[in-house]
Amino acid sequence: MSTQPTPIWLLLYGGVGICVGLWVWGRRVIQTMGKDLTPITPSSGFSIELASALTVVVASNIGLPVSTTHCKLSSAATQRLNCKHYSPHMNVFSPPFADSFDTEKASGYKACI
């Protein structure tokens, strides 16, 4: 573990990258997550956010790199699959699911607990 602080230029570079990505692809991501995969209600949205946050915090504390987007995707799909007895739209869900199977399963099952 390094005790040196992260350089400011690197933090700014990352922040600019996140802002540009959200500006360019944000609408499509929100459309896919909120409508195409499964409809999200306020209560299911809270559960999805809570499960994703817990997964990221636990994984970060034990040193595992995880994707917050994949955690949210998994939580949304598994919420619908397990809690409402509907299947998610697999043509939307399959590509990212194949990329991060373990992270998504962990986050998704936490969403239903």
Beta strands, then each sheet from edge to edge (+ up, - down):
end
